[in-house]
Amino acid sequence: MLEIQALSKHFVSGRGHISALTDISFSVEQGKGVILAGRSGSGKTTLLNCIGALEVPDSGAVVYNGVNICTLSPRQRTLFRRCEVGFVFQAGNLLPWLTVAENLQFPLELNDIRGTAQQRRIEELLATFSLAGYEQALPAELSGGESQRIAFARAIAHQPALLLADEPTASLDSSNGRQLMELMFSLCRTQGTILVIATHDQELMAMTDTVMALKDGRMEKKP
């Protein structure tokens, strides 16, 4: 269970005091998905960063399985991200100098999954995403849809408890975007992963029962 409790985050910049998040609260059960909807600047990415322990909120809590990750030490937050969280970004963020297999290998190495178990997992992921035979391809040789599928495969390679996706279909056409999202929701249901997606794509919002609408850092609609 993921619980967001009265979360607030503020920044000070050349534009003055910015309230990125104000009193955000909601919860998500294992195997469920939630979409964070809103325009650019609404606070979606900041909220994802707080959930993924990339940023610490000014107040409130991010509680996963009874543990408030906001109170963890920097080292503990790093271990939490490494073991429990998978990230999917808008541009994929594959390492361009590594092959597809090496990109998938990266999170497995970080989680001490090596040898035969590592090779089996890479083969399983490529088969699941219909990319068997792409092991030695470089990211520059992939289409946009293929790149995002590999990015998604890399994010779930170590079977994280939380999958956080920031505008994962923004660079894809509608067909590839829908296919990716259907696969994402399906795998998360079968593996019991919590899925949190930030998007402004109206079509994708129809794919989940829970949509959290954000505007100027505040929640407009609760489930």
C-alpha positions as CSV (number, residue, x, y, z in Angstrom):
1,M,0.0,0.0,0.0
2,L,1.2,3.5,-0.9
3,E,-0.2,6.4,1.1
4,I,0.4,10.0,0.3
5,Q,-0.4,12.0,3.4
6,A,-0.9,15.9,3.3
7,L,2.2,16.3,1.1
8,S,3.5,19.8,0.5
9,K,6.6,21.0,-1.3
10,H,7.8,24.6,-1.9
11,F,10.6,26.1,-3.8
12,V,12.3,29.5,-3.8
13,S,13.6,30.8,-7.2
14,G,14.1,34.0,-9.1
15,R,10.3,34.1,-9.5
16,G,9.8,34.1,-5.8
17,H,8.1,31.5,-3.6
18,I,6.6,28.6,-5.5
19,S,4.1,26.2,-4.0
20,A,4.8,23.1,-6.1
21,L,2.5,20.8,-4.0
22,T,0.0,21.7,-1.3
23,D,-1.7,19.2,1.0
24,I,-1.8,16.3,-1.4
25,S,-3.4,13.1,0.0
26,F,-4.4,9.7,-1.7
27,S,-3.6,6.0,-1.5
28,V,-3.0,3.2,-4.0
29,E,-3.2,-0.6,-3.3
30,Q,-0.7,-3.1,-4.7
31,G,-1.5,-4.1,-8.3
32,K,-3.4,-0.9,-8.9
33,G,-2.7,2.1,-11.1
34,V,-3.3,5.8,-10.7
35,I,-2.9,8.7,-13.2
36,L,-1.8,12.1,-12.1
37,A,-3.4,14.5,-14.6
38,G,-2.7,18.1,-15.2
39,R,-1.0,20.6,-17.4
40,S,2.7,21.3,-17.4
41,G,3.6,23.0,-14.1
42,S,0.7,21.5,-12.2
43,G,3.1,19.6,-9.8
44,K,2.9,16.1,-11.4
45,T,6.7,15.6,-11.7
46,T,7.4,17.0,-8.3
47,L,4.9,14.6,-6.8
48,L,6.5,11.6,-8.7
49,N,9.9,12.7,-7.4
50,C,8.7,12.8,-3.8
51,I,7.1,9.3,-4.2
52,G,10.3,8.0,-5.7
53,A,12.5,9.4,-3.0
54,L,14.2,11.8,-5.4
55,E,13.0,14.8,-3.4
56,V,12.0,15.2,0.2
57,P,8.7,17.1,0.8
58,D,8.6,20.1,3.2
59,S,5.7,18.5,5.1
60,G,3.5,15.4,5.0
61,A,4.5,11.8,4.4
62,V,5.0,9.2,1.7
63,V,4.3,5.9,3.4
64,Y,5.0,2.6,1.7
65,N,4.0,-0.6,3.6
66,G,4.0,1.3,6.9
67,V,7.4,3.1,6.4
68,N,7.6,6.8,5.8
69,I,10.3,7.1,3.2
70,C,10.6,10.8,3.8
71,T,12.3,10.1,7.2
72,L,14.9,7.7,5.8
73,S,18.5,8.7,5.6
74,P,20.0,9.6,2.2
75,R,21.6,6.2,2.0
76,Q,18.4,4.4,2.9
77,R,16.5,6.5,0.3
78,T,19.1,5.4,-2.3
79,L,18.6,1.8,-1.4
80,F,14.8,2.2,-1.5
81,R,15.0,3.7,-5.1
82,R,17.4,0.9,-6.2
83,C,15.4,-2.0,-4.8
84,E,11.8,-0.9,-4.7
85,V,11.3,1.7,-7.5
86,G,11.3,1.7,-11.3
87,F,11.3,4.9,-13.3
88,V,10.0,5.4,-16.9
89,F,10.8,8.8,-18.4
90,Q,9.3,10.7,-21.4
91,A,12.4,10.3,-23.5
92,G,13.3,6.8,-22.3
93,N,16.7,7.8,-21.1
94,L,18.4,4.6,-22.3
95,L,22.2,4.8,-22.0
96,P,23.2,5.3,-25.7
97,W,26.6,3.7,-25.5
98,L,25.1,0.4,-24.1
99,T,23.3,-2.3,-26.1
100,V,19.7,-3.2,-25.3
101,A,20.9,-6.2,-23.3
102,E,23.4,-4.0,-21.4
103,N,20.7,-1.5,-20.6
104,L,18.5,-4.2,-19.2
105,Q,21.5,-5.6,-17.3
106,F,22.2,-2.4,-15.5
107,P,19.4,-2.5,-12.8
108,L,19.9,-6.2,-12.4
109,E,23.6,-5.7,-11.6
110,L,22.7,-3.0,-9.0
111,N,20.4,-5.5,-7.3
112,D,22.9,-8.4,-7.3
113,I,21.1,-10.4,-10.0
114,R,23.9,-12.0,-12.0
115,G,24.9,-15.0,-14.0
116,T,22.3,-17.4,-15.3
117,A,19.5,-15.7,-13.4
118,Q,20.4,-12.4,-15.1
119,Q,20.5,-13.9,-18.5
120,R,17.1,-15.6,-18.0
121,R,15.5,-12.3,-16.9
122,I,16.8,-10.4,-19.9
123,E,15.5,-13.1,-22.3
124,E,12.2,-13.1,-20.4
125,L,11.8,-9.3,-20.7
126,L,12.7,-9.2,-24.4
127,A,10.2,-12.0,-25.1
128,T,7.5,-10.2,-23.1
129,F,8.0,-7.0,-25.0
130,S,8.3,-8.7,-28.4
131,L,11.9,-7.7,-28.9
132,A,13.7,-11.0,-28.9
133,G,16.8,-10.8,-31.1
134,Y,17.4,-7.1,-30.2
135,E,20.1,-7.9,-27.5
136,Q,23.0,-6.3,-29.4
137,A,21.1,-3.3,-30.9
138,L,22.0,0.2,-29.7
139,P,19.3,2.7,-28.7
140,A,20.0,4.8,-31.8
141,E,18.9,1.8,-33.9
142,L,15.5,1.5,-32.3
143,S,12.2,3.2,-33.2
144,G,10.5,5.4,-30.7
145,G,8.1,2.7,-29.7
146,E,10.9,0.1,-29.3
147,S,12.9,2.5,-27.2
148,Q,10.1,3.1,-24.8
149,R,9.4,-0.6,-24.5
150,I,13.0,-1.2,-23.6
151,A,12.8,1.7,-21.1
152,F,9.8,0.1,-19.5
153,A,11.4,-3.3,-19.5
154,R,14.5,-1.8,-17.8
155,A,12.3,-0.2,-15.2
156,I,10.6,-3.5,-14.2
157,A,13.7,-5.7,-14.7
158,H,14.3,-6.0,-10.9
159,Q,10.6,-6.4,-10.2
160,P,10.1,-3.2,-8.2
161,A,7.1,-2.6,-5.9
162,L,6.5,0.9,-7.4
163,L,6.6,1.9,-11.0
164,L,6.6,5.7,-11.7
165,A,6.1,6.9,-15.2
166,D,6.5,10.6,-16.2
167,E,4.7,11.3,-19.5
168,P,5.8,7.9,-20.9
169,T,3.8,8.2,-24.1
170,A,4.5,11.9,-25.0
171,S,7.0,11.0,-27.7
172,L,4.9,8.2,-29.2
173,D,2.0,8.1,-31.7
174,S,-1.4,7.2,-30.3
175,S,-1.2,3.5,-31.4
176,N,2.2,2.9,-29.8
177,G,1.2,4.9,-26.8
178,R,-1.9,2.9,-26.1
179,Q,-0.1,-0.4,-26.7
180,L,2.6,0.6,-24.2
181,M,0.1,1.6,-21.6
182,E,-2.0,-1.5,-22.0
183,L,1.1,-3.6,-21.4
184,M,2.1,-1.4,-18.5
185,F,-1.2,-1.8,-16.7
186,S,-1.4,-5.6,-17.5
187,L,2.1,-6.4,-16.1
188,C,1.5,-4.3,-13.0
189,R,-1.7,-6.1,-12.3
190,T,-0.1,-9.6,-12.7
191,Q,3.0,-8.7,-10.7
192,G,1.2,-6.7,-8.0
193,T,3.1,-3.5,-8.8
194,I,1.8,-0.1,-7.8
195,L,1.7,2.1,-10.9
196,V,1.7,5.9,-10.8
197,I,1.7,7.8,-14.1
198,A,1.9,11.5,-14.8
199,T,0.2,12.5,-18.0
200,H,-2.0,15.1,-19.7
201,D,-3.1,12.6,-22.3
202,Q,-6.9,12.4,-22.1
203,E,-7.1,9.0,-23.9
204,L,-4.9,7.4,-21.3
205,M,-7.0,8.6,-18.4
206,A,-9.8,6.3,-19.6
207,M,-7.5,3.3,-18.9
208,T,-7.6,3.5,-15.1
209,D,-10.3,3.9,-12.5
210,T,-8.4,6.5,-10.5
211,V,-7.4,9.9,-11.9
212,M,-5.9,12.5,-9.6
213,A,-6.3,15.9,-11.2
214,L,-3.7,18.5,-10.2
215,K,-3.8,22.3,-10.8
216,D,-1.2,24.7,-9.4
217,G,0.0,22.0,-7.0
218,R,-3.4,21.3,-5.5
219,M,-5.6,18.3,-6.0
220,E,-8.8,19.1,-7.8
221,K,-10.5,15.8,-7.6
222,K,-10.1,12.9,-5.2
223,P,-11.0,9.3,-6.1
